[in-house]
Amino acid sequence: MIENRKEEHIRIAENEKVDTDHNYWDDIHVLHQAIPEIDFDAIDTRTRFISHEVAHPMIISSMTGGTDLAKKINYNLATAAEKFGLPMGVGSMRAAVEKKELSDTFSVILERKVPVRIANVGAPQLINQGKKSFSDKDIEYIFNLIDANYLIVHFNFLQEMVQPEGDRNARGIMKRLQDVASSYPVIAKETGNGFSREAALQLRDAGVRAIDVGGLGGTSFAAIEYYRAKKAGDEEKMRAGQSFWNWGIPAPASVKYSQVGIPVIGSGGLRNGLDLFKAMLFGAEAGGFARTLLKGADTSPESIQKEISYILRDFKIAMFLSGSKNLKELRKARYFVREPLKTWLDVYD
């Protein structure tokens, strides 16, 4: 069941229209500096990712695992992560716990020198869902499986509500998260619907090391589950997928909301280096890319490497055209915000 679901997710994301109706990074406009007075080749993109120095503020976000197809994708992504010196996450590792024979679809990334490796478990799996929840031993297993530096706990409760086999209980999650965060360096991640200020404060107080906002504007998992329900002839789940296709907090707004004293990762709809620039401008310490890298990821590492090289070059061009020779100066670049994002930024004023 897990294997089929994972492969369905990949194929739907590759082949169907699963984007939200609006990408909110388009509402941010950077003021052009016609006389930048800097050398493009001297621009410094080095940054600190939580407690690791990395060459660029870009992360290969958690995407997949648990199938033969996912193994190939993870290997190709890891090859690119090694080449560019980027942190990389793997998809939900529930499959590796429930079926040990699928473990190599995740551990394959150890065949490459990925500088920062991020394990991944779903928040719903940490608590009782009427079936066995992840134990401390399970978490230790997946963390060691990829010799991880960090552990993502991903919050995907909207997706759980829409998918036929979804977990419906969220009671007790923060206490369990606090327990896990006391033993592992946890990154809390949303999967397309963003975090509010209230949620960010809860996460900080629970002891997480960073927040990956995973905001609205890119892939809608409600949309992905809509297509799965359509294939299965499940009218009820189709209806829910349609109703909540555009549910959530826009990614740029969630980056702002999540400024609560711990590092923030901007993700959710990032398509190119200009979007990455805007995420950094809004206060993120790095930007996470997922679906942008997925197309062609199951064919060759070269296609991913080409896409990443374009992203990083566009990021440096945006720095150049805003007169920013390093990330500290980037954060001083002038910009303005249009609707509909502008109203979202007023929520906590």
C-alpha positions as CSV (number, residue, x, y, z in Angstrom):
1,M,0.0,0.0,0.0
2,I,2.7,2.5,1.0
3,E,4.8,1.7,-2.1
4,N,1.8,2.2,-4.4
5,R,0.9,5.5,-2.7
6,K,4.4,6.9,-2.9
7,E,4.7,6.1,-6.6
8,E,1.3,7.5,-7.2
9,H,2.4,10.8,-5.5
10,I,5.4,11.0,-7.7
11,R,3.6,10.4,-11.0
12,I,0.7,12.7,-10.1
13,A,3.2,15.5,-9.2
14,E,5.1,15.0,-12.5
15,N,2.1,14.7,-14.8
16,E,-1.0,16.5,-13.4
17,K,-1.9,20.1,-12.6
18,V,-1.3,20.2,-8.8
19,D,-0.2,23.8,-8.3
20,T,-2.3,26.2,-6.2
21,D,-4.1,28.9,-8.1
22,H,-1.7,31.6,-7.1
23,N,2.1,31.7,-6.4
24,Y,2.6,34.4,-3.8
25,W,6.3,34.9,-4.5
26,D,5.1,36.8,-7.6
27,D,3.6,39.5,-5.3
28,I,7.1,40.5,-4.1
29,H,8.9,43.0,-6.4
30,V,12.6,43.9,-5.9
31,L,13.8,47.4,-6.7
32,H,16.3,47.3,-9.5
33,Q,19.7,48.9,-8.9
34,A,21.0,50.0,-12.3
35,I,24.5,50.8,-10.9
36,P,25.3,47.8,-8.6
37,E,29.0,48.6,-8.1
38,I,29.9,45.0,-7.4
39,D,31.8,42.2,-9.2
40,F,29.4,39.4,-10.1
41,D,32.2,36.8,-9.8
42,A,33.0,38.0,-6.2
43,I,29.4,37.6,-4.9
44,D,29.5,35.5,-1.7
45,T,26.5,33.1,-1.2
46,R,28.0,31.2,1.7
47,T,25.7,30.8,4.7
48,R,25.0,28.9,7.9
49,F,22.4,26.2,7.8
50,I,21.5,25.8,11.5
51,S,24.9,24.6,12.7
52,H,26.5,23.8,9.3
53,E,28.4,26.0,6.9
54,V,27.1,25.5,3.3
55,A,28.0,27.1,0.0
56,H,24.5,28.2,-0.9
57,P,21.3,29.0,0.9
58,M,19.4,26.2,-1.0
59,I,18.1,22.9,0.3
60,I,16.9,19.9,-1.7
61,S,13.7,19.4,0.2
62,S,12.2,16.1,1.4
63,M,10.4,14.4,-1.5
64,T,10.3,10.6,-1.6
65,G,11.4,7.1,-0.6
66,G,9.9,3.7,-0.3
67,T,9.8,2.5,-3.9
68,D,12.3,1.5,-6.6
69,L,11.5,4.7,-8.5
70,A,12.1,6.7,-5.3
71,K,15.5,5.0,-4.8
72,K,16.6,6.2,-8.2
73,I,15.3,9.7,-7.6
74,N,17.1,9.9,-4.2
75,Y,20.4,8.7,-5.7
76,N,20.2,11.3,-8.4
77,L,19.2,14.0,-5.9
78,A,22.1,13.0,-3.6
79,T,24.5,13.2,-6.6
80,A,23.4,16.8,-7.2
81,A,23.6,17.6,-3.4
82,E,27.2,16.4,-3.4
83,K,28.1,18.4,-6.5
84,F,26.8,21.7,-5.2
85,G,27.3,21.2,-1.5
86,L,23.6,21.4,-0.6
87,P,21.7,19.9,2.4
88,M,19.2,17.2,1.4
89,G,16.2,15.7,3.0
90,V,14.5,12.4,2.2
91,G,10.8,11.7,2.1
92,S,8.7,10.2,4.9
93,M,10.6,7.2,6.3
94,R,7.6,5.4,7.6
95,A,8.1,2.9,4.8
96,A,11.5,2.0,6.1
97,V,10.1,1.2,9.5
98,E,7.2,-0.8,8.3
99,K,9.1,-2.7,5.6
100,K,12.8,-3.0,6.3
101,E,13.4,-4.2,2.8
102,L,12.6,-0.7,1.6
103,S,15.3,0.9,3.7
104,D,17.8,1.2,0.9
105,T,15.5,3.5,-1.0
106,F,16.5,6.1,1.6
107,S,20.0,4.9,2.6
108,V,21.0,5.1,-1.0
109,I,22.0,8.7,-0.4
110,L,24.9,7.5,1.7
111,E,26.5,6.4,-1.6
112,R,27.2,10.1,-2.3
113,K,28.9,12.7,-0.1
114,V,25.8,14.7,0.9
115,P,27.1,17.4,3.3
116,V,23.9,17.7,5.4
117,R,21.5,14.7,5.6
118,I,17.9,15.2,6.9
119,A,15.8,12.2,8.1
120,N,12.0,12.5,8.0
121,V,9.0,11.3,10.0
122,G,5.4,12.4,9.9
123,A,3.9,14.1,13.0
124,P,0.8,11.9,12.8
125,Q,3.0,8.8,13.1
126,L,4.4,10.0,16.4
127,I,1.0,9.6,18.3
128,N,-1.6,6.9,18.6
129,Q,-3.8,6.6,15.5
130,G,-5.4,3.3,16.5
131,K,-2.3,1.5,15.4
132,K,1.3,1.4,16.4
133,S,2.9,4.8,16.5
134,F,6.6,5.5,16.0
135,S,8.6,4.4,19.1
136,D,11.9,5.9,20.3
137,K,13.6,2.9,18.8
138,D,11.9,3.6,15.4
139,I,13.1,7.1,15.4
140,E,16.6,6.1,16.3
141,Y,16.5,3.6,13.4
142,I,15.6,6.0,10.7
143,F,18.0,8.7,12.0
144,N,20.9,6.2,11.9
145,L,19.7,4.8,8.6
146,I,21.0,7.8,6.7
147,D,23.5,9.0,9.3
148,A,21.3,12.0,9.7
149,N,22.3,15.5,10.9
150,Y,18.8,16.6,11.5
151,L,15.3,15.1,11.8
152,I,12.3,16.6,10.0
153,V,9.0,16.2,11.7
154,H,6.5,17.0,9.0
155,F,3.0,18.3,9.6
156,N,0.6,17.2,6.9
157,F,-2.7,17.1,8.6
158,L,-4.6,18.5,5.7
159,Q,-3.3,15.7,3.4
160,E,-4.2,13.2,6.1
161,M,-7.8,14.5,6.1
162,V,-8.1,14.2,2.3
163,Q,-6.4,10.9,1.6
164,P,-8.4,7.6,2.0
165,E,-6.0,6.1,4.5
166,G,-5.3,9.3,6.4
167,D,-4.6,9.6,10.1
168,R,-7.2,11.8,11.9
169,N,-5.8,12.3,15.5
170,A,-3.6,15.3,16.4
171,R,-4.1,15.3,20.2
172,G,-0.9,15.0,22.1
173,I,1.4,15.9,19.2
174,M,3.2,18.8,20.9
175,K,4.1,16.8,24.0
176,R,5.5,14.0,21.8
177,L,7.3,16.5,19.7
178,Q,8.9,18.1,22.8
179,D,10.1,14.6,23.8
180,V,11.6,13.9,20.4
181,A,13.2,17.4,20.2
182,S,15.0,16.8,23.5
183,S,16.9,13.9,21.9
184,Y,17.3,14.9,18.3
185,P,17.9,18.2,16.4
186,V,14.4,18.6,14.9
187,I,13.2,20.7,12.0
188,A,9.5,21.2,12.0
189,K,8.1,21.3,8.4
190,E,4.7,21.9,6.9
191,T,3.9,20.3,3.6
192,G,2.1,23.0,1.6
193,N,-0.1,24.9,4.0
194,G,2.3,26.9,6.1
195,F,2.7,27.8,9.8
196,S,0.9,30.6,11.7
197,R,2.6,32.8,14.3
198,E,0.9,30.8,17.0
199,A,2.2,27.5,15.6
200,A,5.7,28.9,15.2
201,L,5.7,29.9,18.9
202,Q,4.5,26.5,19.9
203,L,7.3,24.8,17.9
204,R,10.0,27.1,19.3
205,D,8.8,26.4,22.8
206,A,8.8,22.6,22.1
207,G,12.5,22.9,21.4
208,V,12.7,22.5,17.6
209,R,15.9,23.8,16.0
210,A,14.3,25.3,12.9
211,I,11.0,25.8,11.1
212,D,10.5,24.9,7.4
213,V,7.4,26.8,6.5
214,G,6.2,24.7,3.5
215,G,3.7,27.4,2.7
216,L,0.9,27.7,0.2
217,G,1.8,28.6,-3.4
218,G,3.4,25.5,-4.9
219,T,2.2,21.9,-4.9
220,S,-1.1,21.3,-3.3
221,F,-1.3,17.9,-1.6
222,A,-5.0,18.3,-1.5
223,A,-4.8,18.4,-5.3
224,I,-2.6,15.3,-5.4
225,E,-5.1,13.4,-3.2
226,Y,-7.9,14.7,-5.4
227,Y,-6.4,12.8,-8.3
228,R,-5.8,9.7,-6.2
229,A,-9.5,9.8,-5.1
230,K,-10.6,10.3,-8.7
231,K,-8.8,7.3,-9.8
232,A,-10.3,5.3,-6.9
233,G,-13.8,6.6,-7.6
234,D,-14.0,8.1,-4.1
235,E,-16.4,11.0,-4.5
236,E,-16.2,12.1,-0.9
237,K,-12.4,12.5,-1.0
238,M,-12.5,14.1,-4.4
239,R,-14.8,16.8,-3.0
240,A,-12.5,17.4,0.0
241,G,-9.5,17.7,-2.4
242,Q,-11.4,20.3,-4.4
243,S,-12.6,22.2,-1.4
244,F,-9.1,22.5,0.2
245,W,-7.0,22.8,-3.0
246,N,-6.0,26.4,-2.0
247,W,-6.1,26.1,1.8
248,G,-3.3,27.5,3.8
249,I,-1.0,30.4,4.6
250,P,1.1,31.8,1.7
251,A,4.7,30.8,1.9
252,P,6.2,34.3,2.1
253,A,3.7,35.3,4.8
254,S,4.5,32.1,6.8
255,V,8.2,33.1,6.6
256,K,7.3,36.4,8.2
257,Y,5.0,34.8,10.8
258,S,7.7,32.2,11.8
259,Q,10.3,34.8,12.8
260,V,10.3,33.8,16.5
261,G,14.0,33.5,17.3
262,I,15.0,30.3,15.5
263,P,16.1,29.7,11.9
264,V,13.4,29.7,9.2
265,I,13.5,27.8,5.9
266,G,11.4,29.3,3.2
267,S,9.7,26.7,1.0
268,G,6.4,26.3,-0.8
269,G,6.3,27.2,-4.5
270,L,10.0,28.2,-5.0
271,R,10.6,27.8,-8.7
272,N,13.9,29.7,-9.5
273,G,16.7,31.7,-8.1
274,L,14.6,34.9,-8.0
275,D,12.1,33.2,-5.7
276,L,15.0,32.0,-3.5
277,F,16.2,35.6,-3.3
278,K,12.8,36.8,-2.2
279,A,12.6,34.1,0.5
280,M,16.0,35.3,1.9
281,L,14.8,38.9,1.6
282,F,11.8,38.0,3.7
283,G,14.0,36.5,6.5
284,A,14.6,32.9,5.6
285,E,18.0,31.5,6.2
286,A,17.6,29.1,3.2
287,G,15.1,28.1,0.6
288,G,13.8,24.6,0.0
289,F,13.1,23.2,-3.5
290,A,11.1,20.1,-4.2
291,R,8.8,19.8,-7.3
292,T,11.0,22.1,-9.4
293,L,13.7,19.4,-9.1
294,L,11.4,16.4,-9.4
295,K,10.8,16.6,-13.2
296,G,13.5,14.4,-14.8
297,A,14.9,13.3,-11.4
298,D,14.1,9.7,-12.3
299,T,16.1,9.9,-15.6
300,S,19.5,11.2,-14.7
301,P,21.4,13.3,-12.2
302,E,22.5,15.6,-15.0
303,S,19.0,17.0,-15.4
304,I,18.8,17.9,-11.8
305,Q,22.3,19.4,-11.8
306,K,21.4,21.6,-14.8
307,E,18.3,22.8,-13.0
308,I,20.2,23.6,-9.8
309,S,22.9,25.4,-11.7
310,Y,20.2,27.7,-13.3
311,I,18.6,28.3,-9.9
312,L,21.9,29.3,-8.3
313,R,22.9,31.5,-11.2
314,D,19.6,33.3,-11.2
315,F,20.0,33.8,-7.4
316,K,23.4,35.5,-8.0
317,I,21.9,37.6,-10.8
318,A,19.2,38.9,-8.4
319,M,21.9,39.6,-5.8
320,F,23.9,41.5,-8.5
321,L,21.0,43.5,-9.8
322,S,20.0,44.5,-6.2
323,G,23.6,45.6,-5.4
324,S,24.1,42.8,-2.8
325,K,27.6,41.3,-2.6
326,N,26.7,38.9,0.2
327,L,23.6,37.7,2.1
328,K,23.9,40.4,4.8
329,E,23.5,43.1,2.1
330,L,20.8,41.1,0.4
331,R,18.6,41.5,3.4
332,K,18.8,45.3,3.0
333,A,17.5,45.3,-0.6
334,R,14.5,47.4,-1.3
335,Y,11.2,45.8,-2.3
336,F,7.4,46.3,-2.3
337,V,4.5,43.9,-2.0
338,R,1.3,43.7,-4.0
339,E,-2.0,42.1,-3.2
340,P,-3.1,39.5,-2.4
341,L,0.1,38.8,-0.3
342,K,0.1,42.4,1.1
343,T,-3.1,41.7,3.1
344,W,-1.7,38.5,4.6
345,L,1.3,40.5,5.9
346,D,-1.1,42.7,7.9
347,V,-2.6,39.8,9.9
348,Y,-0.4,40.2,12.9
349,D,0.1,44.0,12.8
